[in-house]
Amino acid sequence: MPLIAMVSAKGSPGVSTAALACTLAWPAPTLLAECDPAGGDLLAGYLAKYDLPADRGILPLAGSVLRGSAEHDLTGQLIDLDPPKQKRLALQGIADPTQAASLQPSWARLGELFAHSPYLVIADCGRLSTHYAPWPLLHRADLVLLVMRPTSLRTVSPAVAAISTLRRELPGAEGPSGNLGLVLVGGGISAREITRNLNTPVVANIAWDPKTAAALCGDGRGRRNGPLMKSAMGAFGTIDTAIRTLRNITPIAQWDTQPIPVTR
């Protein structure tokens, strides 16, 4: 199944929220992997009201990678977001940014593990500007999506340097047929203008929906059929098409998994 990496240039454009919304809404068995070196948000946010073990996640899985047992150990490290269906899963990230260095030797093999898993994997990789950005995993991704808010020149300008860095570091990102795309969160400058000025295609648009976004962060209740979740569901088709065009792989839109509520 495909590996999709979501990243940001700087600030908080909504990478984690978009990644979680897509995981909950997409019609395919989906795994959200928190690969942000700055730390994951799931346990303190969306999953805060659940009594979940804190000793599972990407850090122990990275240890399994080094021992050669990651494929066997993967299932035991996952959290089922819609039990017992095993269709919406999460791999929680590190709790402390000081742990990021420990992941460095494992990123390449984690990328291979995700790419060969039975799930469509969305890797929330956070900001590119961090010292321990997971570049080997980004190299393995079928599609790298830079998430940004197009509200003004101030919010768009950081993407210029980020795109330049991605094209320099990722061989597959260069050119119109590259595996680099944009996800716009909210309105503002049009997708056509963004594409023309950044020379990078807009693959999906995610609605600005503060109420539902807050619910995904563990604060209040959101709507499964609200703008955020509807747009996340709609993004599946365009992202699926982009991946199939780039890699000529079997369509993933054949799955028929129902979206789950924003809050349980």
HELIX and SHEET records of a PDB file:
HELIX    1   1 VAL A   15  ALA A   25  1                                  11    
HELIX    2   2 ILE A   58  ARG A   67  1                                  10    
HELIX    3   3 ALA A   70  ASP A   73  1                                   4    
HELIX    4   4 THR A   75  GLN A   77  5                                   3    
HELIX    5   5 PRO A   97  GLN A   99  5                                   3    
HELIX    6   6 ALA A  100  LEU A  103  1                                   4    
HELIX    7   7 GLN A  104  SER A  106  5                                   3    
HELIX    8   8 TRP A  107  ALA A  115  1                                   9    
HELIX    9   9 TRP A  135  ARG A  140  1                                   6    
HELIX   10  10 LEU A  153  VAL A  156  1                                   4    
HELIX   11  11 PRO A  158  GLU A  169  1                                  12    
HELIX   12  12 PRO A  171  ALA A  173  5                                   3    
HELIX   13  13 ALA A  191  LEU A  198  1                                   8    
HELIX   14  14 PRO A  210  LEU A  216  1                                   7    
HELIX   15  15 PRO A  227  ARG A  247  1                                  21    
SHEET    1   A 8 ILE A  79  ASP A  80  0                                        
SHEET    2   A 8 ARG A  88  LEU A  91 -1                                        
SHEET    3   A 8 THR A  30  GLU A  34  1                                        
SHEET    4   A 8 LEU A 120  ARG A 127  1                                        
SHEET    5   A 8 LEU A   3  SER A   8  1                                        
SHEET    6   A 8 LEU A 143  MET A 148  1                                        
SHEET    7   A 8 LEU A 180  VAL A 185  1                                        
SHEET    8   A 8 VAL A 202  ILE A 206  1                                        
END                                                                             
